[in-house]
Amino acid sequence: MTKNNKICLLLLVFVLASSAFAEVSDEELKRIRIYELKQGRVSMRLTNWGASIMSLILPDKNGNLADVHLEYYSIKDYTTNTTNFGAIVGRVANRIKGAQFTLNGTVYKLVVNYGGNNSIHGGSKGFADVVWNVDSYKPEGPNPSITFSYRSFDGEQGFPGDLISTVTYNLNVKHNSGVTMLGITMKARALNKATPVNLVPHDFWNLGGHDSGDILGAKVQIFGSQITVVDSQNIPNGEFASVKGTPYDFLKPTTVGSRISQVGRGYDINYVLDGEGKGKKKMKLAAIAQDEKSGRVMEVFTNAPGIQFYTANGVQDVKGKGGFVYQPHSALCLETQAFPNSVNHPNFPSTIVTPENPYEHYMFMKFSTKAPPAFSQS
């Protein structure tokens, strides 16, 4: 396909979808686009609405391609979403107790949008619900990439200070080994005030294929021997608990569905990652997931202190790509992050960013059809 044809195709997709937009302003509507990164047979699509991943097409152990990321039926559904498929959530992802915190002697009251009086994922119009700018875009070549940016204003959703955030997606395919590497670099710079920041990719993965059914048969290993204990509204209370001997123990590869009935609707908990990161970026292995039927494996590396394991419990009758309807447990999320409600617990790693100390969050996913020996032998 020629460059001109690709541009025409993207414009056609946009024109066909734009007539359905009703929940966004005219200015936002005009700016929403779809982008593709491609290297050989591997490709992914993204949108600047929420800096979101829409799809990732990968081969299985037999070379058959499938899309392993959940996606809404239309672009309109991204603008009215409740599940944040593939979006970058922030300014502070996850939950904040009482929708408020105190910083440098000032009490900041946030927009309430969870559990009666709490905040989640940055408020009712967080970073997943805005149009990001596109700073750079390399659709093909040896290292396809795209960088999105968003400037958040002082007081947006109640958070202090102006903040510039950037997210870069890098796709790298090792054709000789069949390995695909997806890097996500999240950075933020406070311009004038100290502020909490926790940018998190809210990606919904089904390694068997987005339309292959539930993920209860998938195997997961999480390199976290503790969880942050939560209250009745699933908000950390500042305490930690060992996972050993509990349904939350994924220290060894474990089938997702083997004990899921013991944790209510499903998993939705933050793990405290073990060990120190290595290298300049302080990266460490956080989790591994495998779909045995397809053979696809995903290894997750990060410099973040925690990872949220979520089994799409709140996904109910959501119409997805191709008309497939997603149900609970149709995907798993392994979201590297700061601990939820960190702003209200001084014993948690700090999420406060200042003009002198910018935010840097790295997440790296390695996709293959061969599990690491320690994983496959367990």
N, C-alpha and C positions, 0 to 999 in steps of 0.2 A: 504494500500500500504506500503510495506517495505521500509526501508531507502535506500537500494541498488536500488530498483525499482525507487524511486524518483530521485536518482542521475542519473540513466540511462535515465529517462524521460527528465530531464533538459539538459543532454548532447545531447539527440536526437533533442530536440528543437533547441539547439544551432547549431548543425551540419547542420540541414535542413535550418536554416536561414543564416548561414555564407556564403554560396555560393552566396548570393545576395548582400553581402557587397561590395561596390565599392567606397564609399565616406570617408572611414576611413583607417588609416594606418594598416599594418599587425600587429603591436604591439597592437594597440587598439582593433582590431578584436579579437585577442586571449584572451583578458581580459573581453569581454562583456559577461554577464551572466544574467539569469532570476532567481529570488528568490520568494519563497512563504511563507507567514505567514498564519497560519490556527489555528482556535479555534472552534471546533464543525462544524457547517454548514457555518460559516462565514470564508471567506478567501480573501486574497489579494495577487497580484503578483506585483513585482517590478523588475527593472533592474538597474544595476550600470552605465548604460549610462545616465548621467544626474541625477543620484539618483532618478529615476522617478517611480511614481506610475503608474502601467499599468491597474490594475483592482481592484475592491472591490465588492464582492458578498455578498448581504444582503437580508434578508427576507422582504416581504411586510406585510401588516396587516393581510393577510390570510396565511402567512407562506411560500408563494411562493418566490423562490430565483430569483434574477436578478443582473446583473452587472451594477453598477451605475456610472462607470467611463469610459470616452472615451479612446479608445486605437487605435493605428495604426494597419494596417493589418499585418505588419511584423516588425521584429526588424530592418531591413534595413531602414524602413520609419522613425525610431527614429533618425537614423544618418543623415538623409537628411531633417528633419522636419522643418517646418516654424511656427508651432503653439505651440510647446513646451508642448504637452500633458503630464501632470503629473510631469514635471521636476522641479528641484530646479534651479531657475534662479538667476544669480549673475555674477560677484562680486557685482554689483549694479543692481538690477532689476528695471524695468520700465525705464522712459525716463530721459535723461540728455541733457539740452539745449546746442546747439552748440558743443556737444561732447567734452566739456572741463570744467575744474573747477580750482580754485586756492586754494591751501592748504599750509599754513605756508610760503607764499610768492612765491611759485613755481606754475607755470601754467602747468597743466597736460592735454595733448591732447589725446583724446581717439579715438578708431576706430569708424568711422562713419558708421552707418548701419540703419538709420531711417530718413525719411523726408528730405533727401538732405544733411543735415549737422549736424545731431544729433546722439545720441547714445541711444540704447534701450537694455535692458536685458543683459548688460555686454559686448556688442560688437558682432562681427560676429562669434566669437567662445567663447561664454560665458560658464558659469558653466553647462548649460543645454546641451552642445555639447562636453563634455569630459567624459572619463571613470573615475569613482570614485573608490577608494579602498573600500573593505569591511573589517571593523575592527572587527565586531562581528555579529553573526547570530544565532538566536534561532527560528527555523521555527515553533515549536509547544510548547505546555505546557500552564501553567497558564497565561503567559505574553509574547507571541511571539514578537520578535523585531529584527531589523537589524540596524546597524550603518554604514554609508558610510562616507568616508573622501576624501578630495581633497586638494592638496597643489598647490596654485597659486603662480607663480614666480613674482618677481619685474619687472614691465613693461608689464606684460601680458595684452593685449588689451589696454595698456596705463596707467593702474592703478599702483600706487606706492606701493612698499614693498612686501615682501613675506607674504603669508597668509595661514594659515591652517584652513579649514572649516570642520565641521562635521554635519551630519544630522542623527538623530535617529527616526525611526518609531516604535511606540509601538501599538499593537493591544490588546484590552481587551474586552471580551464579558461577559456581565452579563446575564447568561442564565435564571435566575429567573425573570428578568424584560424585557428581549428582547432588552436590550440596548447594542450597540456596541460603544466603545470609541476608537478613533484613535488619538494618540498624535504624534506631530511632533516637535522635539527639534532641533533647528538650532543654532550652535555656531561657532564662528570664533575667531582666535587669530592672531594678527599682530605680526610678528617676529622681525621687525627692523624699520619700518616706520609707521607713521600715514596714514590711508587710509579709504575711505568710504566703507561701507558694508551694503548691503540690500538684504538678502537672502529671496526668496519668493517661496512657493510651487505653481506652475502654474497648479492647478488641475481643470479638466473640469468635472463637476458633472451633471448628469441627473438622478434625484431620481426616475423617472418612469422606468428607465432602459436605457442603452446607446443607444439602438435601438428603443426607444419608440416615436421618433419624437422630436418636438421642446419643449422648456421649457417655452413658452409664457403663459401657463396656471398655472405655478407654482406660489406660493405665497412666497414673500420675505419680511423680516423685517430687516432693518439695523439701528443700534443704533448709528447713526451719524447725527447730526442736521446741519452740514456744509459739504461742499465740497471744495476742492482746485480748484480754478478757473483756467481754461486752456486757452491757446492761440489757434490759428488756426491749430496748429500741435499737439494739445492735450497734451501740456506740461504746468504744473502749472507755473503761472506767479508771484506767491508769495502772492496772495490775497485769501481771503476766502469769501464764500457766503452761506447764509442760504438756506436750501432745502425747507423750508415751502412755499407751494403754487406753487411749481415747479414740473416738471415731475420726479425730482430726490428725491422726498419726499417718503421715505419708512419707516418713523418713526412708522407707523402702517402697519400691514400686507397688502400687496398690490400685485395684480396679475402682473407679469412681463410685460405681453403684453398690459396692460390697457392703458399705455401712451408711449409705446416704439416708436411709430411713431413720437413723438414730439422731439426725441433726435437723429435724423438722422438714421444711420445704426443700432443703438442700444446703450446699456449702456457700457461705458468704462470710469469710473471716480473714483477718490479717495475720500473716505469719511473720515472726521475727527471724530474719535470715541469719544463718550461722556463718561464722568465719569472717576473716578480713578480705577485702578486695585486693586484687593484684594489679600491678602496672600503674601507669600514670593516671588512668581513669578509675582505678580501684574497682575493677569488675570482678564479679564472682558468679558462680553458677547458682541460680535460684530455683529452677524447676525443670523437669523433663516431662513431656507428655507423649504418648504413643497410641496410635490406632493400629491394632495388630492386623486387621483385615487388609487395609491398604498398605501397611508397613510404614506409613509416614510417622516421623518423629520430629518433635519440636523441643529444642533446648533453649532455655531463657537465661540470659546473663544480664547483670545490672550492677550499678553502683549504689542503688537505693537500699535503705535498711529493711524494707518490708515488701511483702507481696500479698495481694488480695486474691484468694481463690474463690471464684464465684461460678456457680453451675447454672446460670440463666434461669433462676427460679421464678423471676418475675416476667419472663417471656411467655405470653399467652395469646394464641390466635393472632400472631403477627404475620402479615402477608409479606413474604420475601421475594427475592428475585425469581423469575420464572413462574411466579404464582404459588410457589411452595409456602406452606403455612408453618411457621415455627411455633413450637410448644415448649413448656418447661424442660430444661435439661437438653436443649437442642444444641448447646455449645458450652464450652468452658472458657473462663477468663482467668488469666494469670497476669495480674496487673502489678508491676513493680511500682513502689510508692514509698512516701513517708507514712508513718503510722497515722491512722485516722484520729481526729480530735487532738492532735499534737499541741495545738495552741492552748489547750486547757490542761496540759499535763507536763510540767517542767522536767519530769524524769524521762520523757520521750525525746528522741533526737529532734533538735530544733528545726522548724520549717521557716524561720524568719530570714528574709532576704533584705539586704540594705544596699544602698548605692555602692558601698565599698565591697560588699560580699554578694556577688551575683549567684544565681541558681543554675546548677548543671545536673541534669538527670539523663543518664545513658541507659538504653535498653537495647539488647542485641539478641536476635532470635536466629538460631541455626536450624534449618529444615533439611531433613535427609530421610532416607529409608533404611537407615542402619542405626540402631540404638547403641549408646556407649556400652561397653562390656559389663560394667557394674550394674547397669539398668536391666539389660536383657537377661543376665544370669540370675537375677533375684526371683 
